Each structure stands twice: as C-alpha cells, then as structure tokens.
Amino acid sequence: MYNFKKDLILLNMVKDLGCVRLKSLLDVFKEPGAVLKSSFEKLRSVDGIGPIIAKGIMTASSDHDVDAEIELTRRAGVEIIAINDNNYPENLKNIYDPPVILYVKGAISRCDEISIAMVGSRRCTCYGMNMADEIARDLAAKGVTIVSGLARGIDTSAHKGALNGRGRTLAVLGSGLGNIYPPENLALSKDIADNGALISEFPMVTPPYRQNFPRRNRLISGISKAVVVVEAARKSGALITVDFALEQGRDVFAVPGMANRPSSRGANALIKQGAKLIDNAEDILEELGIAVLDLDELSGKKIVSNPEGLDGLEKKTYLSIPERPCYVDDIARFAGISQPTAQSVLFHLQVKGLIKRLPGGFFEKVTARPR
C-alpha cells in the first residue's frame, strides 16, 4: 500500500481529528506525510487544531500501529478507499465533510449512485417494518440501491427488503467493520456484503460509541439521492439524518404513520413541515424522475447460458456477467480483468448479439433467440 494512503489511515486513527480538521491540514500541508512530520507550532497554526490534537498527530506513529490495522482489513476482506480513489462514492464526494478514508466490505458500484436512504425508529411497529420492507423491496427490484444503518427496526427491514428484491443495499455503520453492531445482525451483514457493501469511516475495532452515530447518519444521507423516513418519534435519531439530508440538498420523503402512535409523530411532523408524503416506491421514483430497470421483468427472461463460438476471454467475461444489468466497472471486477479490456470484450459480445447496452451505461445479457 502506498505511503500516501497509509499516512491517511494513520491520521484517520488520531482521536478527535475528524475529516473537517484533516481536510484543513491537507489544504495547508498538501500531503498526509507532511502533516505527520510537521512541528507542533505549525500544526497549531491551522484553524481548528488545538494542542491535544496537535500532540496526537505528532505521536500518531507510536500511538497507533497502522500496519496492524491494514493486516486486520486484509484478514477480514475489507478494502480501504481514499477520497481520491476512483471507486469512492461519487455522491459522497460532494458533501461538506466527506470522510477521507472509507472501510468497505463488499463492493461499491457505479450503479450505487442511484440510491435511496431509508431510516426510522429502532422501536418500530409491525406496520413500519412492513412498509420499510415493501418499499425497499420494490425500489431494489427496479435497480435502486437501498442505503441504511444496520440498526434494529426500520434499518433492518429496509436492508432485508432490498435483499428480497434481489437488489443492492449499503449499510453504513457507527462502529468499525471488525465490530458489527448490533451483534444480532451479523448474519445480515454478511448478506449485505455479498449484495452491496458494509461501509464505515471508523478504524476496524472501533466500538459503537454513541457519538459515532450522528457522523454515521451524515454518510447515509450523503451517499444517497434522497432520504425516506418510514417511522420515527419526535426525538428519533432518524431526524438527525433528515437534518443532514437537508444540509446536503437531498430530497426528504416520509411515510405517514398512525396518528395516535408516538413512533409516528416525527415522520408525520416532517410531512406537516413539507416533506413529501409517499406510501409506495412509485411515488419516490416519479418525484425524483429516476429512470429505472425492472429487474422483476428481466428475471423472467431466458438467458443464453453457455454460448458457442467465443474465445477464452470472451467466454470468461460473458459468464461473469450476472443476470441483471450492471456497469462495465462491475463486469471488469467480476471477470478479474481491467476496465479497458472489459470495454473491448463487451464491444465484441455486442457485435455477436449476446449482450446489449442500456441507457445509463448498463449492460445486460440478451434473451435466447426462439428456435
């Protein structure tokens, strides 16, 4: 791993430094290595850097074992993505305070740019869980990625709904990826990593401290195009996500709840304040003007499973394409080849009539020709 990224990982481990202060340091010193080598006086001259944080930066190499951290990620199958990497989420780059480092288990795809966050109460009703599951399932079945926080209640229902819709889902954690919380969602987290990604800005073994969750919430909204509140009390943590969404210029939707239920009062209040009332996935898609792919319809098509007349690389690439539309970046990753190579091979597969390009840069396998 290049020293640039290792130095960023080390700075990300410094207590209370945070991404806004780190960005200020990088604006001044340009390179993370220069930040780590700087004097106490120069560090203190940067806005927001007090004596405790300056000392923490100067002793970072002795306080934290960055090589052990990287080894932890390797063993856990976690990738560390820096903000200047190509696979850093595009939506997230544009918020006020994007994290400079993300820990990712699974894969972030370009198709995740079309994503909707779903949040709500941990102490939710059956009505709320059913609505979250249904809306997430229907959105995911149309190619929309569902983003949530892996918490109990509405978050869990949203993730499960997306998986039931055979779509992608991203879980943003308020702990390190080596410390899945809540523990009862460990099995769910594995399914999410196989059909999307687990994401955290915190070092691997970071516990789920209370103060981590507002930071987590800004990423949930920042990765997404819009936020849907399914069920939330007046002081629900989901409303913190709404505040971030409004600051970030994201649309906010709310599912109306039963008027006599305390768990619905926060969501109902949002509707009174101007959040868009929705009760199904189509309401969201129409409001945002999102052109989607109907994966339910596609799943009924018969695909050529093992076409003849392909050379080794063409066959390997073709067989790597899942039976759902996906981007060239994903196909290249699935096939274990470079993106330019994938583009060339996909062109030849198009000429042979085995795949077709869809609007938005997606590719899909064509249906079998009738005999």
C-alpha positions in Angstrom: 0.0 0.0 0.0 1.3 3.4 -1.0 2.6 5.6 1.8 0.1 8.3 0.9 -2.9 6.0 1.8 -1.1 4.5 4.8 -0.5 8.0 6.1 -4.2 8.9 5.6 -5.2 5.7 7.5 -2.9 6.7 10.4 -4.2 10.3 10.5 -7.8 8.9 10.5 -6.9 7.0 13.7 -6.0 10.1 15.6 -8.6 10.8 18.2 -10.9 13.7 17.6 -9.1 14.8 14.5 -12.1 14.3 12.2 -12.4 14.8 8.5 -13.0 18.6 8.5 -9.8 19.3 10.5 -7.9 16.8 8.4 -9.1 18.5 5.3 -7.8 21.8 6.7 -4.5 20.2 7.4 -4.2 18.8 3.9 -5.1 22.1 2.4 -2.1 23.6 4.2 0.4 20.8 4.0 -0.8 19.1 0.8 0.4 15.6 1.7 -0.6 13.5 4.8 3.1 12.6 5.3 3.9 16.3 5.7 1.2 16.6 8.3 2.7 13.8 10.3 6.2 15.3 10.1 5.1 18.8 10.9 6.1 20.7 14.1 3.8 21.4 17.0 3.8 25.1 16.2 2.9 24.6 12.5 0.1 22.2 13.4 -1.3 24.7 15.9 -1.3 27.4 13.3 -4.0 25.5 11.3 -7.6 26.5 12.1 -9.3 24.0 14.5 -6.1 22.3 15.6 -5.7 22.6 19.3 -2.8 21.4 21.5 -4.3 18.0 22.2 -4.9 17.2 18.6 -1.5 18.5 17.6 0.1 16.3 20.1 -2.0 13.3 18.9 -0.7 13.9 15.4 2.9 14.1 16.4 2.7 10.9 18.4 0.4 9.0 15.9 3.1 6.7 14.7 3.9 5.5 18.2 0.3 5.5 19.5 -1.2 3.5 16.6 0.0 0.5 14.6 -1.1 1.3 11.0 0.5 -1.9 9.7 -1.6 -4.0 12.2 -4.7 -2.1 11.1 -4.1 -2.8 7.4 -3.5 -6.5 8.3 -6.8 -6.6 10.1 -8.6 -5.3 7.0 -6.8 -7.9 4.8 -7.9 -10.8 7.0 -11.4 -9.5 7.1 -11.7 -8.9 3.4 -12.1 -5.2 3.9 -10.9 -2.6 1.3 -9.7 0.8 2.4 -10.8 3.5 0.0 -9.3 7.0 0.0 -11.3 10.0 -1.2 -9.1 10.3 -4.3 -9.7 6.7 -5.4 -11.8 6.0 -8.4 -14.3 3.8 -6.5 -15.0 6.4 -3.8 -18.8 7.1 -3.8 -19.5 10.0 -6.2 -22.5 11.3 -4.2 -20.4 11.4 -1.0 -17.6 13.5 -2.5 -19.9 16.5 -2.8 -21.0 16.9 0.8 -19.4 19.4 3.1 -17.4 16.9 5.2 -16.7 13.7 3.3 -14.5 11.2 5.1 -11.0 11.0 3.6 -11.0 7.2 4.3 -13.7 4.6 4.0 -13.5 1.0 5.1 -15.6 -1.2 2.7 -16.5 -4.8 2.9 -18.2 -5.9 -0.3 -18.1 -3.5 -3.3 -19.2 0.0 -4.1 -20.6 0.1 -7.7 -21.3 3.0 -10.0 -24.9 1.9 -10.0 -25.0 2.9 -6.3 -25.2 6.5 -7.5 -28.9 5.8 -7.9 -29.6 5.1 -4.2 -32.2 5.9 -1.7 -31.7 6.0 2.1 -34.3 4.5 4.3 -34.3 5.3 8.1 -36.6 5.1 11.0 -37.1 4.0 14.6 -35.4 1.1 16.2 -38.6 0.7 18.3 -40.9 0.4 15.4 -44.3 -1.2 14.8 -45.2 -4.1 12.5 -46.7 -1.5 10.2 -43.5 0.4 10.0 -41.4 -2.8 9.4 -43.8 -3.9 6.7 -43.7 -0.6 4.9 -39.9 -0.4 5.0 -39.6 -3.9 3.7 -42.2 -3.4 0.9 -40.8 0.0 -0.3 -37.2 -1.2 -0.2 -38.0 -4.4 -2.0 -39.9 -2.6 -4.8 -37.1 0.0 -5.2 -34.4 -2.6 -5.2 -36.3 -4.7 -7.8 -36.1 -1.7 -10.1 -32.3 -1.2 -9.7 -32.3 1.3 -6.9 -29.7 0.8 -4.2 -31.1 0.9 -0.6 -28.9 2.7 2.0 -29.4 2.3 5.7 -27.6 1.9 9.0 -27.9 -1.8 10.0 -29.7 -0.7 13.2 -32.6 -2.7 14.7 -36.1 -1.9 13.5 -36.6 0.0 10.3 -33.0 -0.2 9.1 -33.0 -4.0 9.4 -36.3 -4.2 7.5 -35.0 -1.9 4.7 -31.9 -4.0 4.2 -33.9 -7.2 4.2 -36.4 -5.8 1.8 -33.7 -4.8 -0.7 -32.2 -8.3 -0.5 -35.7 -9.8 -1.0 -36.0 -7.6 -4.1 -32.7 -9.2 -5.4 -31.1 -5.7 -5.4 -28.2 -4.0 -3.8 -28.0 -2.5 -0.3 -25.3 -0.5 1.5 -25.1 -0.5 5.3 -23.2 2.4 6.9 -22.0 1.6 10.4 -21.3 3.6 13.5 -18.6 1.2 14.5 -15.6 -0.4 12.9 -16.2 -3.2 10.4 -14.4 -5.6 12.8 -17.1 -4.8 15.4 -20.5 -5.4 13.8 -23.3 -3.7 15.7 -25.9 -4.8 16.7 -24.5 -8.3 17.0 -27.8 -10.0 16.1 -27.3 -8.5 12.6 -24.0 -10.3 12.0 -25.6 -12.8 9.5 -27.5 -10.0 7.8 -24.2 -8.0 7.5 -22.7 -10.9 5.6 -25.6 -11.0 3.1 -25.3 -7.2 2.6 -21.5 -7.6 1.9 -22.4 -10.2 -0.7 -25.0 -8.0 -2.4 -23.6 -4.5 -1.8 -21.3 -3.3 0.9 -20.7 -2.6 4.6 -19.2 0.9 5.0 -17.5 2.7 7.9 -15.2 5.7 8.3 -14.0 4.3 11.7 -10.9 2.1 12.3 -11.6 -1.6 12.3 -12.2 -2.4 16.0 -13.9 0.9 16.9 -16.8 0.2 19.4 -20.3 1.6 18.7 -19.9 4.8 20.7 -23.0 6.9 21.0 -21.2 9.9 19.4 -20.3 7.9 16.3 -23.9 7.7 15.1 -24.6 11.3 14.1 -21.4 11.0 12.0 -22.7 7.8 10.5 -26.0 9.4 9.7 -24.4 12.1 7.5 -22.9 9.4 5.4 -26.2 7.6 5.0 -27.8 10.7 3.5 -24.6 11.8 1.7 -24.3 8.6 -0.3 -28.0 8.8 -1.3 -30.1 10.8 -3.7 -32.9 11.1 -1.2 -33.9 10.0 2.3 -37.1 8.2 3.2 -38.3 8.3 6.9 -40.6 5.3 7.5 -41.4 5.6 11.2 -39.8 8.0 13.7 -40.7 9.5 17.0 -40.2 13.2 17.6 -36.7 12.8 19.0 -35.7 9.9 16.8 -32.1 9.6 15.6 -33.6 9.3 12.1 -34.4 13.0 12.2 -30.7 13.7 12.5 -30.3 12.0 9.2 -33.0 14.3 7.8 -31.2 17.4 9.1 -28.0 16.2 7.2 -30.1 15.5 4.1 -31.5 19.0 4.0 -28.0 20.5 4.5 -26.7 18.3 1.7 -29.5 19.3 -0.7 -31.2 15.8 -0.7 -34.9 15.3 -1.0 -36.8 14.1 2.0 -39.8 11.8 1.9 -41.9 10.4 4.8 -44.4 7.6 5.1 -47.4 8.7 7.1 -48.0 6.8 10.3 -50.9 6.2 12.7 -51.7 9.5 14.3 -52.1 8.0 17.8 -48.7 6.3 17.8 -45.7 8.1 19.4 -43.4 6.2 16.9 -45.1 8.0 14.1 -45.1 11.6 15.3 -41.7 12.5 14.0 -42.5 11.3 10.5 -45.9 12.9 10.5 -44.4 16.2 11.7 -42.0 16.1 8.7 -44.9 15.9 6.4 -46.5 18.9 8.0 -43.2 20.8 7.5 -43.0 20.0 3.8 -41.5 16.5 3.4 -43.1 14.7 0.5 -45.7 12.2 1.6 -45.2 8.8 0.0 -46.7 5.3 0.6 -45.0 3.3 -2.2 -41.9 3.0 -4.3 -43.5 4.6 -7.4 -44.2 7.8 -5.5 -40.4 8.2 -4.9 -39.4 7.2 -8.5 -41.8 9.6 -10.0 -40.9 12.5 -7.7 -37.2 12.1 -8.4 -37.6 11.3 -12.1 -35.4 8.3 -11.8 -35.3 6.1 -14.9 -35.1 2.5 -13.6 -34.7 -1.0 -14.8 -37.3 -3.6 -13.9 -35.4 -6.5 -12.5 -38.6 -8.4 -11.9 -39.3 -8.3 -15.6 -35.8 -9.2 -16.5 -35.7 -12.2 -14.2 -38.3 -13.9 -16.3 -36.2 -13.8 -19.5 -34.3 -16.8 -20.6 -30.6 -16.1 -21.0 -28.1 -17.8 -23.3 -26.2 -19.8 -20.5 -23.2 -21.1 -22.4 -22.9 -19.6 -25.9 -20.7 -21.2 -28.5 -18.0 -19.5 -30.7 -16.4 -17.4 -28.0 -12.7 -17.2 -27.3 -11.4 -17.8 -23.8 -11.5 -14.1 -22.7 -14.9 -13.5 -24.2 -16.4 -16.6 -22.6 -14.9 -15.7 -19.2 -16.3 -12.2 -19.4 -19.7 -13.4 -20.6 -20.0 -15.9 -17.8 -19.0 -13.3 -15.3 -22.0 -11.0 -16.2 -24.8 -11.6 -13.7 -28.4 -11.9 -14.8 -29.1 -8.3 -14.1 -27.9 -5.1 -15.7 -24.6 -3.8 -14.4 -21.8 -1.4 -15.3 -18.6 -2.1 -17.1 -16.6 -1.4 -13.9 -18.5 -4.2 -12.1 -18.2 -6.6 -15.1 -14.4 -6.0 -15.1 -14.2 -6.7 -11.4 -16.3 -9.9 -11.7 -14.2 -11.2 -14.6 -10.9 -10.2 -13.0 -9.8 -8.0 -15.9 -9.0 -4.3 -16.5 -11.8 -1.9 -17.4 -10.3 -1.1 -20.9 -10.1 -4.9 -21.6 -13.7 -5.3 -20.4 -14.9 -2.5 -22.7 -13.2 -4.1 -25.7 -14.6 -7.6 -24.9 -18.1 -6.2 -24.3 -18.0 -4.5 -27.7 -17.3 -7.9 -29.4 -20.1 -9.5 -27.3 -22.4 -6.8 -28.5 -21.5 -7.4 -32.1 -22.2 -11.1 -31.6 -25.6 -10.2 -30.2 -25.1 -11.7 -26.8 -25.3 -8.5 -24.7 -26.8 -5.1 -25.2 -26.1 -1.7 -23.8 -28.9 0.0 -21.9 -29.4 3.7 -21.1 -27.2 4.9 -18.2 -24.2 2.8 -19.2 -25.7 -0.5 -18.0 -25.0 -3.8 -19.9 -27.3 -6.9 -19.9 -27.3 -10.3 -21.5 -29.9 -10.7 -24.2 -32.6 -13.3 -24.2 -32.2 -16.5 -26.0 -33.5 -16.4 -29.6 -36.6 -18.6 -30.2 -35.9 -21.8 -32.1 
